[in-house]
Structure formats: structure tokens, C-alpha cells
Amino acid sequence: MSLVTQKAPNFIASAILKNKKIIENFNFKKYIKNKKAVLFFWPMDFTFVCPSEIIKFNELYEEFKKRKVKLIGVSLDSVYVHLAWQKTKYKNGGIGPINYVMVSDLKRKIQKSYKIEHPKLGVSLRASFLIDENRIIRHEVVNDLPYGRNIQEMLRMIDSIIFHEKFGEVCPANWTTKKKGIKPTPQGISKYLSKKYK
């Protein structure tokens, strides 16, 4: 069952911060207080699709920061495995230094609370949650294990929320910041459709 429109479950867990500092009581709720956030899960460190996603999130870190969005990643590995993965060279399957928080979910409580645990393997699915300033989940995407995420799509969804909050208009299919929104009225949709489909 989707968690969209619901309050994002809080958690307190060990985590490794941007400066490679390890803390045992990372409090998700306090960390994202009054900020938008993207919480994403990957199955396991030192695997195959996972490093490509972790690195891509990291490459786009400044884009998330520019939009004032906190970025937090979670897997069932320990913080020491996270750290070892950061210290491993790319050519050996490593991910390099990471600018965002990496959380350890050793007991798998977090992935269970977000309802994205693989039913047979016990790891998390490739799940991402876009959370607003009130800790409400506004967007959720979940991929099966072989399929990597489109990180740019998460940025597009963040832009959609910012646009809707600013102008009150809704975002049609394939909307981007260079396109117009729709006034959420019968007249608004009629105007949009009549211009787009003549």
C-alpha cells in the first residue's frame, strides 16, 4: 500500500554524515524539520545497480541542495560497511565520498515501516519518497531489484511541488519548469486542452 499523503514514519538510527562522522542517534524527524526531503532505499552495499544510483544522487547533490531538499539514503548495512564502501575505488565497485547522510537499518525496522521490504530476500526494494515540510509523503516510486531509478525524475517532482505551492496550479503529464501548469478548474483544463490539442 502506498504511503503517499501519509506522515513519513520517523526513525532513530546510526548514520554516517557528510564529513564521515559516525553517529548512533541520527533522528530523521529532527534532521528534516521544516524542510523537504528525499528518503531513498537501496538493497545492499557492494552490489551492482546500487552504486550507480548512489553516485548519481551524489552527482546531483547540489541540485537537491539548491531546492532546499535534504537527501538521506538507507540500507540494511552497518555504518562501517557504508564507510568502507565510500573508501573503495570506483574500479573496485566503490562509491567514493558521499555528500549526504547514509543510514544503517541493520534490524530492517525502517524498511518495514516504509513497507518496501522484498517479500523473499529481506532487503529493501529500490524505493524513493519525496517528503514535504510537514513530513507528508507527496511522491513515492518503488522499483524491483534489477531496475535503477531515474534520479532526474525526482528533481522534476520536486520542481512540481515547488511550482504548485507557488502558483496553485497543477502539473500536467510530462510537465517541466519550462512548461505551463493548469488552473484546477473546469475552465482551466478546457483552456489547457484546447491549446494543446486543436
C-alpha positions as CSV (number, residue, x, y, z in Angstrom):
1,M,0.0,0.0,0.0
2,S,1.3,3.4,-1.0
3,L,2.3,5.9,1.8
4,V,1.5,8.9,-0.4
5,T,-0.5,11.5,1.6
6,Q,0.6,9.9,4.9
7,K,3.1,11.2,7.5
8,A,6.6,9.8,6.9
9,P,7.5,7.4,9.7
10,N,10.2,8.7,12.0
11,F,13.3,6.7,12.9
12,I,16.4,7.0,15.0
13,A,19.4,5.0,13.8
14,S,23.1,5.0,13.3
15,A,24.3,7.0,10.3
16,I,27.4,8.3,8.6
17,L,27.4,12.0,7.9
18,K,28.9,14.1,5.1
19,N,32.2,14.5,6.9
20,K,32.4,10.7,7.5
21,K,31.5,11.3,11.1
22,I,29.5,8.3,12.5
23,I,26.6,9.0,14.9
24,E,24.5,6.5,16.7
25,N,21.3,8.5,17.2
26,F,20.5,10.1,13.9
27,N,17.0,11.4,14.2
28,F,15.2,11.6,10.9
29,K,12.4,13.9,12.1
30,K,14.8,16.4,13.7
31,Y,17.1,16.4,10.7
32,I,14.5,17.3,8.1
33,K,12.5,19.6,10.4
34,N,10.5,22.1,8.2
35,K,12.4,21.1,5.1
36,K,11.6,19.0,2.1
37,A,13.4,15.7,1.9
38,V,14.1,12.7,-0.3
39,L,14.5,9.5,1.6
40,F,15.6,6.6,-0.6
41,F,16.5,3.0,0.0
42,W,18.8,0.6,-1.8
43,P,19.0,-3.2,-1.2
44,M,22.7,-3.6,-0.1
45,D,26.1,-2.1,-0.3
46,F,28.8,-3.6,-2.6
47,T,26.2,-4.8,-5.1
48,F,25.5,-4.0,-8.7
49,V,22.8,-1.4,-9.6
50,C,23.2,0.3,-6.2
51,P,26.5,2.1,-6.7
52,S,25.3,3.7,-9.9
53,E,22.2,5.1,-8.1
54,I,24.2,6.3,-5.0
55,I,26.8,8.0,-7.2
56,K,24.1,9.7,-9.4
57,F,22.3,11.0,-6.3
58,N,25.7,12.4,-5.1
59,E,26.4,14.0,-8.5
60,L,23.1,15.8,-8.3
61,Y,23.5,16.7,-4.6
62,E,23.9,20.4,-5.4
63,E,20.6,20.3,-7.4
64,F,18.8,19.0,-4.3
65,K,20.6,21.5,-2.1
66,K,19.6,24.3,-4.4
67,R,16.0,23.3,-4.0
68,K,16.5,23.2,-0.2
69,V,15.8,19.4,-0.1
70,K,17.6,17.2,2.4
71,L,18.8,13.9,1.0
72,I,19.0,10.7,3.1
73,G,19.9,7.2,1.9
74,V,19.2,3.9,3.8
75,S,20.2,0.3,3.5
76,L,20.5,-2.6,5.9
77,D,24.3,-2.4,6.0
78,S,26.2,-1.1,9.0
79,V,27.7,2.4,9.0
80,Y,31.1,0.7,8.9
81,V,30.2,-1.0,5.7
82,H,28.9,2.3,4.3
83,L,32.2,3.9,5.3
84,A,34.2,1.1,3.7
85,W,32.2,1.4,0.5
86,Q,33.0,5.2,0.4
87,K,36.7,4.4,0.7
88,T,36.6,1.8,-2.0
89,K,37.8,2.9,-5.5
90,Y,35.3,3.1,-8.3
91,K,37.2,0.5,-10.3
92,N,36.6,-1.9,-7.4
93,G,32.9,-1.2,-7.1
94,G,33.2,1.6,-4.6
95,I,31.2,4.9,-4.5
96,G,33.7,7.5,-3.3
97,P,33.0,10.3,-0.8
98,I,29.3,10.9,-0.4
99,N,27.8,14.3,0.5
100,Y,24.5,13.1,2.0
101,V,23.6,11.1,5.1
102,M,23.8,7.3,4.8
103,V,21.7,5.5,7.4
104,S,22.1,1.9,8.7
105,D,19.0,-0.2,9.0
106,L,20.6,-3.3,10.5
107,K,17.4,-4.6,12.1
108,R,15.3,-3.7,9.0
109,K,12.8,-1.7,11.0
110,I,13.0,1.3,8.8
111,Q,12.3,-0.5,5.5
112,K,9.5,-2.4,7.2
113,S,7.9,0.9,8.4
114,Y,8.0,2.2,4.9
115,K,6.5,-1.1,3.6
116,I,9.2,-1.7,0.9
117,E,10.9,-4.9,2.1
118,H,11.3,-7.6,-0.5
119,P,9.0,-10.4,0.4
120,K,11.6,-13.2,0.0
121,L,15.0,-11.7,0.2
122,G,14.5,-9.4,3.2
123,V,16.4,-6.5,1.6
124,S,14.6,-3.2,0.7
125,L,13.3,-2.6,-2.8
126,R,14.6,0.4,-4.7
127,A,12.2,2.9,-3.1
128,S,12.3,6.7,-3.0
129,F,10.0,9.0,-1.0
130,L,9.6,12.8,-1.6
131,I,8.5,14.4,1.7
132,D,7.3,17.9,2.2
133,E,7.9,20.4,5.0
134,N,5.1,18.9,7.1
135,R,6.6,15.4,6.8
136,I,3.9,14.3,4.4
137,I,4.9,11.9,1.7
138,R,3.9,13.5,-1.7
139,H,5.6,11.2,-4.1
140,E,6.7,7.6,-4.0
141,V,8.4,5.3,-6.5
142,V,9.4,1.7,-6.0
143,N,11.4,-0.4,-8.4
144,D,12.2,-4.1,-8.3
145,L,15.8,-5.0,-7.7
146,P,17.2,-5.1,-11.3
147,Y,16.0,-1.7,-12.3
148,G,17.8,1.5,-11.4
149,R,15.9,4.8,-10.7
150,N,15.8,7.9,-12.8
151,I,17.1,10.5,-10.4
152,Q,16.3,13.4,-12.7
153,E,12.6,12.4,-12.3
154,M,12.8,13.1,-8.6
155,L,14.1,16.6,-9.3
156,R,11.3,17.1,-11.7
157,M,8.8,16.1,-9.0
158,I,10.4,18.5,-6.5
159,D,10.0,21.2,-9.1
160,S,6.4,20.2,-9.5
161,I,5.7,20.6,-5.8
162,I,7.5,24.0,-5.7
163,F,5.5,25.2,-8.7
164,H,2.2,24.1,-7.2
165,E,3.0,25.7,-3.8
166,K,4.0,29.0,-5.5
167,F,1.2,29.3,-8.1
168,G,-1.6,27.0,-7.0
169,E,-1.7,25.4,-10.5
170,V,-1.4,21.7,-11.1
171,C,1.1,19.9,-13.3
172,P,0.1,18.0,-16.4
173,A,1.8,15.0,-17.9
174,N,5.5,15.5,-18.7
175,W,5.4,18.9,-17.1
176,T,8.8,20.7,-16.6
177,T,9.7,24.1,-15.3
178,K,9.7,25.4,-18.9
179,K,6.0,24.4,-19.4
180,K,2.7,25.9,-18.2
181,G,0.6,24.5,-15.5
182,I,-3.2,24.1,-15.4
183,K,-5.6,26.1,-13.2
184,P,-7.5,23.4,-11.3
185,T,-10.9,24.5,-12.6
186,P,-13.2,23.2,-15.4
187,Q,-12.2,26.4,-17.3
188,G,-8.5,25.8,-16.6
189,I,-8.4,22.3,-18.1
190,S,-10.6,23.3,-21.0
191,K,-8.1,26.2,-21.8
192,Y,-5.1,23.9,-21.5
193,L,-6.6,21.1,-23.7
194,S,-7.9,23.5,-26.3
195,K,-4.4,25.0,-26.7
196,K,-2.6,21.7,-26.7
197,Y,-4.9,19.5,-28.8
198,K,-6.5,21.5,-31.6
